[in-house]
Amino acid sequence: MIRPLALLTLLITVPAAAAETAQTAPASSSTTPMMNAHGETIEVSFKLYDPGTEVCVDYEKYGTFVGEGTDKYQYKVTNRKGLSAAVGEGVYPSNAVYKDPTYRMLVSKGKLAGTQWDYVNIEDQQLAFYKWATSHDTMAVQQYYTALALEKLGAVEQAIKAYHAVVVHFPTQVGWTVFRTPLYMGKLSIDRIHYLTRKHPELGIALKGAEIRTVNGWDFDTNNDVHHVSPGRLVKVDPSELKLKKTDLSKLKVTKTVGNDAVKLVRYENGHWQLLVDGKPYMAKAVAYSPSPVGKSPHEGYNLDSWMVTDLNGNGRIDGPLDAWVDTNGNNIQDPDEPTVGDFQLMKEMGVNTIRIYHHPMNKEILRTAYEQYGIRFILGDLLGMYAVGSGAEWFKGTDYTDPAQKEKMKESVRKLVNEHKDEPYVLMWMLGNESNYGEPGDPAKDKVGFGSQAKHQPEAHYGFINEVAKMIKEMDPDSIVGFSNGETVTIDVFGRLCPDVDVFGTNSYRGRTGFGQSLWKDAKEQTDKPVLITEYGCPAYYSGKSLEYAEGTQMDYHRGNWEDINANRAGSGEWGNAIGGVAFEFVDEWWKAGPPPKFSPFVHEAVGDFKANFPDGWMYEEWLGLTHQGDGSQSPYLRRLRKVYNYYKEAWNAD
């Protein structure tokens, strides 16, 4: 999530209103404060007025499935009254919510005024449920957010039914992000059901046979989509069936190997991928690291990679990596019992084994120190023309992946990187790009900053060039591993078709607190058959209107859900087995990211929502993404305070 020239990385997310609330913080309330006839405040508890007569609805009893598994799919209701009784309140086509006494009371008290999008990122999810259940949005969108409210309220069985109703009735309807990228509500609903049934095996509910295959579904245009729908069935199963499946990899044949004895990828006969380092399984427990000093900004010429050489106190040691210290008592002073330890030591204690670096030049000596003294390896990157870096392109025109001169400049940049570091043992893999599939030119006349790249409008040329560069790296460093960092799974089909020489599918993904959904792992398996590295994921430690302690809890919960999902999809685990790790974004807060002066200052830790996204209060706060922070900024770049999420990883990553 690099931000040259105050760019905003395009995040494929559920719209702002879909931002979910953390499990560890009591953000979802099942009671609503109301005033009684005596002027006293009372709490109205949530209880479904009509939970329906069936937990696993037998849709065949109430209608007919037509064209299952094809693009002609349709469910025709023949007994609407019977189906309404079976599904219950909040699930299409039931109108029971209008008879609910609590709903009637809330309406009479004016508690449900305004638009439904005002009711998702609120504590009172009871209000959210009633508002969404009676809204008039696109039916798939309305049903999805009704289900989401039920989920947050703890009515998990009803939420599962509500999500399944999207798949049965409205599987091809689309919602939209704030960036006008499509959201396939049916696929999202299948992901939610699989998550909930895995999270709550005690319910003994499984979704069998559900799949929505969307031809042309990875671009930005929904007009060319062709959906093949199998709605599946909810069935009762023994809870033991819902436990994560484990596979003994030692009993499986290896069908493909990439790399060398030090670092290699292996694919087993069941299709699972594993990263091995020195012959041992290696999950990349990685962080993005750019400890920019408070007051420094790339808008004013500061080089974000300067941390590798900066020694502001002149003691002969690099500041952040080696001279950082922990402000344990929060007084912004280094007390006698707060020794200098350095970020590398803090990372080692946290369980970090990898750091992602986005672009060069790089200080080999500090990288060697990290590897030799702290056991940290590096994913070394070249932005490959994103943000106009390395191509020589004008910013507003952006890198042109059809221009031979620009392509040669980018290749020369990569040659320099590889030649300088290819024989170093600290190299885990090479990583090309950074969500450059989102790249589009700017337009100063329309106040459009752009991304310094034309890749979004040149997918064939863009991915073709990526593969060309990957082949070049293989010629220079034959046994190396090469990855590409995509933005989400957008245009993954083109990547899969045109990038056979790229070894790792990397993706920057910020889908929410419960992880990435089976669709990400499934799409990667089917479209690329490559191992997956989540090259960015994370969450801000700020929540509007809440204490910083509360916000840290929501941040920790978000990271926990993401890492658990990565871990659940590693080799030998689950169905897909293609996860090889993740890069938590980021190790320490950067104070310059809200935007350039004079509106925003790099001397101020801005608490302004940068854009709407799927985070705890519905907003991204880019200056608050750190697992650690810099206190009041007066002791930057040395002071660190460890957030709750740091301690979560310290336990989780060291236990594995």
N, C-alpha and C positions, 0 to 999 in steps of 0.2 A: 504494500500500500504506500508506495513512494509518491511524493507530492511535489515534483518540480513545478514551478509556476502556479502553485495553488490549485493543481488539478484535483478533481474528485474521481476516485476510481469508481467505475460503474459496478454496482453490486446487484446481482440478481437476487432479489429478496421478495418476500411477501410484502405487500404495500405497508405503509406506516402503521395502519390499523392492525396489522397482523403481528406486530411485535409481541412476543410472548413474555410472560412474567416468570421470574425465577422461582424454583421450587423451595429454595432455602429461605427466601425472604417472603413474609406473609403478604404478598401483593394481591392475591386473588381472595376476595372476601365472599363468603357464602351468606352473609347477612347484610341487610340494608337498613340504615338508620331511618326511622320514620317518627312523625309526631302523632301522638294519640289524641283523643278528644279532649284530654285534660291538659294538653300542651306539654306533655312529657315525651322525651325521646325514648323510643323503644327500638329493639333490633328485630327485623323481620327475617327469619331464617329461610334459606332456600330449600324447597322440596318440590319435586315434580308433581304437578297436579295429576298427570296421566302418563305413567311410564310405559304404557303399551302392554299388550298381552303376550308378546313374544320377544325373547332376547335375541335369538337368531331368526330373523324374519324369513319365512318361507314364501318368497315372492311368487313362486309358481302357483300358489293357492289363489293369488289375487290378480294375476295377469299373465301375459305371455311374452317370453323372450324371443325376439326375432333377430336373425343374422348374427348370433354370437360369434365372436372371433373375426368378424369382417367389418368392412367400412360401412355396412348397411345396418349396423346394430340399432335396435330400438326395444324398449320395454313398454308394452301396451297394457295399461291398467284396465282390468275388467270388473273389479270389485273394489271401488274406491273406498267405500265405507268400511269394508273388512280390512283393507290395508291400513287405513287411518287408525283403526282400533289396534292393529298389531304393532305399528311402529310407535305410537304414542306422541306425546308433546314435543314439539320442536323438530320433528322429523317429517319430511314431505311424504304424503300430502295431508297430514293431520292439521286441523285447525284448532286443536284442543287448547292451545295457548290462550286463545281469546276468551275461553271460559274459566281460565285460571283466576281464582280470587285475588292472588297476589298481583298478577298482571293488571287486573281491573283497578286495584287500589293504587298501584304505582302510576297508572295513567291519570287517575282522578287527582292525584297529588302533584301532577306535572313533573314527575321524575324521569319521564322518557322523552323529553323535548329534544329537538336538535336532530342532527344527522347521525346515522348509525356508525359512521367512521369516528365519531367522538367517543364511542363506547367500548373500544377494544383495549386501549392502553389506560384503563382505569382500574382502581382496586376493586370496585364493586362489580364483579363479574355476573352477579345476579341481574343487575341492570343491563349489562351487555347481552345476556341471554335473551331477555324479553325484547330488547330493542331489535336485535338481529332476527329473532324468530318472527317478528312482525314487520320487517322492513320490506322494501320493494326494489331490491337490487337485482342484478343478474342472478337467476335462481341458484346456480352452482356456487356463486360467491356468497349469497345469503345463507345457504345451507352449510357451507364450509365454516363460516364464522359463528354460526349458531353452534355447530359442533365444537368449535374451539372454546367457546364460552362454557359449554357443558363439561369439556375436558378440564378446564381450569377450576370449575366448581366441584370437581371430584365425581361427577356423574358419568363415570367412564363407560359403562355399558351403553348408556343412551348416546354418548358421544360417538362410540363406534358405530351404532346404528345410523346416526346422522351423517357421519363421513361416508358410510356405505351407500346412503341414499344419493349422494352426489354421483357415485360411480354407476349406480343403477339407472338413475333418471337423467342426469346431465353430464355424462362423461366427457363430452367434447367442448363444453363451454369454457371460455377463457377469461381470466382476470388480467390485470395489468399492474406492473410496478410503476413507481414514480418516474422511472426512466423509460417508460413505454416499451418494456420488454414483456412478452406474454407469460402468463402463469397458467399452467394447465391444471385446473382445479381437481379433475378426476385423478391425475397422477399424484398430486399433493395429498389427496384424501387417502389413497392407497398407502402412501408412506406413513400417514398418521395412524392408520389402523394397524399396520405392522409394528409400528413403534409401541402403541398402547397394548397390543396383545402380548408383545415380548416383555414390556414393563410390568404387566399385570397377569402373569401366568395363572394366578389363582382364579381368574375368571373362567378359565378353560374355554376361551373363544379363539378361533383361528379363521383367517380369511383364506379360502382355498380357490385357486384358479383365476384370480383377478389379474388382469393385465390390460393396459392401454398402450398399444404401439402406434406411434405417430410418425408417419413418413414425412420427411421434411420438417420435423419438429424441433430442430436445433438452430434454426436461423431466427431472424427477427420478424418474419412475415408469416402471419397465420392464414393467409389466403391460399397458400399452396399445401396446407396440412391435409393429410389423409389419415383418419383415426380408425384403427382396428380394435374393437372393444370386446373384452371378455369381462363381464362384471363380477364373476366369481360368486361364491356363497359363504356366508358366515355359518360356521358349524361349531358344535360343542366337541371338545377334545379333552383328553387327559392332560392336565397341566404339565406333565413331564415332557409332552411333545413340543412345548413352547420354549423349553430351555435351549440356550444357544448350543448348536451342534459343534462338537470338537472332532478333529481328524488327526490321527497320528501320522504326521508327515514322513516319519522315518520308514514307514511301510510303503511309501509311494515312490514310483519311478520319477526321476527328473527328466523332463522332455525338452528343456531349453535352458541354456546358460548364457549370461551376458556378463562380461567383466573379467576379473582375474582373481587370483587366490586371496588378495587383500580385500577387495570389494567386488562382490558379484551379485547378480540377480539370478534366481532359479525359478523355473516354472515346473510345477508338479503335474502328474497325469490327470489330476482332478481340476486343473486350470488355476490353482492357487499360485500366487507369486510371493516370494520371500527374498528379502535383502539379507545378505550374509557379509559380515566383516570379520576377517581372520577366521573364517569357517564357522562363526557363531551367528545365530539369528540376531538381526539388528533392526529395531524399529527406530526410525528417525524421530527422536524427541528433541525437536528443534525450536529455535526462536529466531525471529528477525531482530536485528540489533543495530541501532543507530542512535547512540547516546549523545545527541546534539545538545550543546550547552544552552541554557536559558539565555535568550537574547540574540542567539544566532539563527539566521534564516537564509534558506537558498534564494529567497526573493531579493536578498541584498548581497548575493555573491558567496554565501557560505557553502562549502562543499560538504555534503552529508557524509562522505567517506573520510573526512578529516579525522575522525575519532581514532583511526589507526596510527596516526602520527602525533596527535596533539598532546603536548606536555605543558599546560598552562602554568603549573607551579614550578617548572624548571628543575625537577628533582631527578630527571633522567628516566622516568617511568611514564608509560602511556596512561593518560588520565583515567578514563572509564574502566577499561579492562583490568587495570592493575592498582588503581588508587582509590576506587570507590569505597565507601564505608556505610554502615547501616545505622541510621538514626533511630535507635530502639525506643527512646523515650519521647521522640517527636518534638524536641525543642529547637531543631534546626542548628544545633551546635555539636561539633564532634567532641564528646566528653572522653575522659581518660579510659573509660571502659567500653569505648566504641572504636576498636582498632581498624586500621586500613586493611581491607581484604581484597578489593577489586571485584569487578563484575564476573570475571572468569571463575573465580572461586565460588561466588554466589551461584553461578550457573551450575558448576560441578555439584555443589551441595543440593541444588534443586533437581538434579538428574538429567540436565541437558547434555546431550552428546553431539549436537549438531547446531551450527549457526548458518543461516542463509544470508549471503551477501549478493546484492542485486546487480552490481556493476563494479568495474575496476576503474582506476588502478587500486592496487592493494599492497599493503606492507607485509611482505613475506615473513619478516622476523616476528611480528606480533601473531601471525597465523601459526607459525612454528611453535611459539610459546604456548598458545592455546592448546595445540595438539600434544606437545611433549610434556607439559606440566599439568594440564587439566583434562586431557583425554577428549578434547573437543575437535571434531572434524568440521569441514565446511562444504556447503553447496555454493559453488562459485558461479556467478551469473554474468551474462551480458544482456542488456535490455533489447538489443537487436532492433533498434529503430523506434521503439516505443518512447514517447515523449521527445521524439526527434533526436534521441541520443545515438550517436555513432554513425548516423547516416548522412550528416551534413545538410539535412533538409531544413527549409524555413519552417518556423514553428506553426504558423497558421495553415500552411499547405500540408505539412506533415510528411512523414516518411512514405515514399512511393515504392512499393515492392515490385514494381515493373521497371524501375529505372536502373539500368546496368551500373551507372556510376555510383549511385547510392548503395546498391547491393554490394559492390566491391569494397566500399568504405566500411560497411558493416562486417563483411567477412575479414577484412584486415584487423578490425577491432577484436574479433573473436580469435584470430590467429595470435595476436599479441597476448591475450589472456591465457590461451592454452600453452603457448610456448614458454611463458613465464612460470607456470605452475604445474605443468603436466607430470613432472617427476617428484612432486612433493607428496608425502604420505598423508598430509592433512586433507587432501581432496577426496570428498565422498562421491561427488558427481558434478557435472556441468549442468547449468540450468539456463536455457535460452528464454528471453522475453519476460514479460510480466503483464499478464492479461491483455496482451497486445491485440487479441482478436476484437477487443472493444474499440480499437483505435479509429478515430475519425478526425478529419481536419477541423480547424476552427474557422470562425468568421467574425472578424472584428466589427464589421458593420452591423451584425446582429448580436453583438456582445457574447458570442459563443467562443469559449476558450479552446475547446477541443482537447485532443490527446496527443497532438504532435505526430499523428500517424494516420494513414489511410486504410489500415488493415480491414476494418469493418466492411468496407466497400470493395475489398480485393481479397476475399477469402482464399480463392484458388492460388493466386500469386503469393499471398502471405504464407500459407502453409507449405506451398511448394518450395519457397525459399528456406523456410525452417528446416525442411528435410535436406535441402542442399547443404546447409551449414552443418547439420548433424553428420552428414557423410564426410564433410571436410574434417570435422573433429575426429572422427573415427580413423581417418587416414593419418592424422597427426598423432593421435593417442589411441591406438587400436583397441586396447582392452578397457577403455573408459566407459562410463555410463553417462548418457546424455538425456536430459529431460527438457520438457517445454512447459512453461507456466501459463496455462490458459485462464481466461476469465470464466468461471463456472463451467458448465458443459455446453455453452453456446458454440455452435459450429463444430461440435465434437465429431460429427459424421465426416466433415471435410478433413479434419485432422487425422482421423482413423484411416481415411482413404489415401491421403497424400504424404503421410509421415511414417513410413515403415522403418526408417532408420533412427527414429527417436525411441528411446528405450522406456522412458517414464512419462506417463501423463500426469502433469502437475495441474492443480486447479486452485485458484483463490476462491474460497466459498464461505459465505456468511449467511447460512440458511436459518439459524435460530438455535435456541438453547438445547434442543434435543438432538442435534447433529445434522446430518446431511441427507438422511432418508435413503431407503434402499435404492431409489431411482438413480442416485449418483453412481453408486457402485455397480449397479446393473447396466446403466448406459455405458460406463467406461469399459466394462467387460465385453459387452456386445458390439460396441463401435470401435474399440481399439485393441482389446485383449492385451493390454499393458498394465503393469502395476501402477497404482495410484498414490501420489504424494499430495496431500493437501498443503499447497505451498503458501497459503495464508488462511488463518481463521482467528477469530478473537471477538472481544466485546469491550466496550468502554466501561470504566469504573465511575461513571457519573449517571445520575438519574434525577431528572428535574423534580424539585419539590421534596426530595428525600435526603436523608443524611448520607454522608460519604461512606459510613460504615454499612448502611443498607445497600448502597450502590455496589460496594465491594462484594457483598453477598450475591447480588444478581450476576455480577461479572464472574465470580467463581462458579456459580451454578451453570452458566452458559458454557464455560470452558470444560467443566466436568462432562456435560452432555456431549460435547463435541469429541473430546478425547475418548470417552466410552464408546462412541460410535466408530471411531477409527479403530480402536482396539478390537471391537466386535467383528470387524471385517478384515482382520489380518489373516495371514496364511494359517490354515488349520482351524479357523474359526468361522462359523456362519456359512452362508451359501456362496458368497462371492470370493472371499479370501484374497482380495487384491490390494489391500491397504498396506503401505510400507512406512507410514508415519505421517507426521504433520508438523507444520511450522506455526507456532503460536505467535500472533502479531500483537504486541511486540514486547521486548524485555523491559524497556523504560519509556515513560511518557516523553513526547516531544512537544514543545510549547509553541511551535511556529505554524502548526498545521491548519488553524482556523482560516487563515488567509493572509494576504499581504497587508502591510501598513498602507495608509494610516488607519483604516477601519479596525484592523486587528494588530496587536503588538506581540512580538515573540518574547516580551518580558512579562506577559500576562497569561496565566493558565485559563484560557477561555472556556466558559461553560455555556457555549452557544451551540445549538443543534446545527450540524453542518448540512445534513440532508436526512430525509425520512428513510428509515431502514428497519430491518427486523432485529431490533435490540430492545432491552427491557422497557424503556418508556417510548419506543417508537422512533428514536432519533439516534444518529451517529454523532458522537463527540470524539473527533479524531485526536484531540490532545489528551485523551484519557484512556488510551488503549493499553498502557503499560501494565506488566505484571508487577512492576515496581514503580515508584514515582520519586520526584525530586523535592518533596517538601514545599517550602515557600519559595524555592528557587534561589535563595541567597547563597547556598553552598554548591551550586551547580558548577561543574558537572560531576561532583564527587558524592554528594549525599544520595542515599537510597533509603526509601521506606518500603518494606515488603508488604504487598497486599495479600489478602486472604488467598487469592488464586495462586500466588507463589507457594504458599504452604501446602495447598492442595497438590500441586505438581510435585513438590518435594516428597510427599508421601506416595503419590500414585506412580511417579516415574522411577523412584528408587525401589518400589516393591516388585517391579517387573524385571 
